Amino acid sequence: MGPECPGPGRRGLGCRGLFRDRPAAAARPVTRLLREHPEIGAELDPVGRLVAITWAGRREPVEVCTRWRVEDAWWGRPIARDYFKVVGARWLALVYLDRVDGTWHLERLYD
């Protein structure tokens, strides 16, 4: 079993020392918000649940971790989106269905 993180108010190395053998991880960003939200392919099961996404020529079976809906108007343009945080073998991502135009988009990738 590895070292434990001390609780609040306790002195010690804390959780920071757990990842010292992974210097490359500290240099990479934890999340990448994509400036342009590229359109992606979405595969739904017969019930309508998201089961895979396709982006940059790669298909990734995914499991939905959580989902939520956003409805708003931004400078007169309506926004109606269903967001999904999904996890696959290679990706943890935030994707959404634009319910105004019916397209799927990739918004964020997590390391």
C-alpha positions as CSV (number, residue, x, y, z in Angstrom):
1,M,0.0,0.0,0.0
2,G,1.3,3.5,-0.9
3,P,1.8,6.5,1.3
4,E,-1.4,8.2,2.7
5,C,-2.2,11.8,2.4
6,P,-2.3,13.6,5.8
7,G,-5.6,15.2,6.7
8,P,-6.2,18.9,6.9
9,G,-4.0,20.7,9.5
10,R,-1.4,17.9,9.6
11,R,2.2,18.4,8.7
12,G,4.0,16.1,6.3
13,L,4.7,15.5,2.6
14,G,1.0,15.2,1.8
15,C,-0.2,14.0,-1.6
16,R,2.4,16.0,-3.5
17,G,5.0,13.4,-2.9
18,L,3.0,10.6,-4.5
19,F,3.7,11.7,-8.0
20,R,7.4,12.6,-7.9
21,D,8.3,9.6,-10.1
22,R,6.0,11.0,-12.8
23,P,7.7,14.3,-13.8
24,A,6.1,14.4,-17.2
25,A,2.6,14.4,-15.7
26,A,3.3,17.6,-13.9
27,A,4.4,19.3,-17.1
28,R,1.2,18.4,-19.0
29,P,-2.1,20.2,-18.6
30,V,-4.8,18.3,-16.8
31,T,-7.5,19.4,-19.2
32,R,-7.6,20.8,-22.7
33,L,-10.5,23.0,-23.6
34,L,-10.9,23.1,-27.3
35,R,-11.3,26.6,-28.8
36,E,-13.4,25.3,-31.7
37,H,-15.7,22.5,-30.6
38,P,-15.2,20.1,-33.5
39,E,-18.1,18.1,-34.7
40,I,-17.9,14.4,-33.8
41,G,-19.7,11.3,-34.7
42,A,-22.0,9.8,-32.0
43,E,-23.2,6.2,-31.9
44,L,-26.4,5.5,-29.9
45,D,-27.8,2.2,-28.8
46,P,-31.4,1.2,-29.7
47,V,-32.7,3.0,-26.5
48,G,-30.9,6.2,-27.5
49,R,-27.9,6.1,-25.0
50,L,-24.5,7.3,-26.2
51,V,-22.2,4.3,-26.6
52,A,-19.4,5.5,-28.8
53,I,-17.9,8.7,-30.3
54,T,-15.8,9.1,-33.4
55,W,-13.3,12.0,-33.7
56,A,-10.2,12.4,-35.9
57,G,-10.9,9.1,-37.6
58,R,-10.9,7.1,-34.3
59,R,-13.9,5.4,-32.8
60,E,-14.0,5.1,-29.1
61,P,-16.6,3.1,-27.2
62,V,-17.6,5.2,-24.1
63,E,-19.5,5.0,-20.9
64,V,-21.4,8.0,-19.8
65,C,-20.3,9.2,-16.3
66,T,-22.8,12.1,-16.0
67,R,-25.0,14.2,-18.1
68,W,-26.8,17.5,-17.8
69,R,-28.8,20.0,-20.0
70,V,-28.1,23.7,-20.7
71,E,-30.7,26.0,-22.2
72,D,-29.9,29.7,-22.7
73,A,-29.9,32.5,-25.2
74,W,-26.5,34.1,-26.0
75,W,-26.8,37.4,-27.8
76,G,-29.9,36.3,-29.4
77,R,-28.7,32.9,-30.5
78,P,-30.4,30.1,-28.6
79,I,-28.2,27.5,-26.9
80,A,-29.8,24.1,-26.1
81,R,-27.3,21.4,-25.3
82,D,-27.2,18.0,-23.7
83,Y,-23.7,17.6,-22.1
84,F,-22.1,14.2,-21.4
85,K,-18.9,13.5,-19.5
86,V,-17.7,10.2,-21.1
87,V,-14.9,7.8,-20.4
88,G,-13.3,5.3,-22.9
89,A,-10.1,3.3,-23.1
90,R,-8.1,6.3,-24.5
91,W,-10.3,9.4,-23.6
92,L,-12.0,11.1,-20.8
93,A,-14.0,13.8,-22.6
94,L,-16.8,16.3,-22.4
95,V,-19.1,16.1,-25.4
96,Y,-22.4,17.7,-26.2
97,L,-25.4,17.3,-28.5
98,D,-26.4,20.7,-29.9
99,R,-30.2,20.3,-29.8
100,V,-30.6,23.4,-32.0
101,D,-28.9,21.9,-35.1
102,G,-28.7,18.2,-34.1
103,T,-24.9,17.9,-34.2
104,W,-22.5,16.4,-31.7
105,H,-19.3,18.2,-30.6
106,L,-16.2,17.7,-28.5
107,E,-15.6,20.5,-26.0
108,R,-12.9,19.2,-23.6
109,L,-10.4,16.4,-23.2
110,Y,-9.1,15.4,-19.8
111,D,-5.7,13.7,-19.1
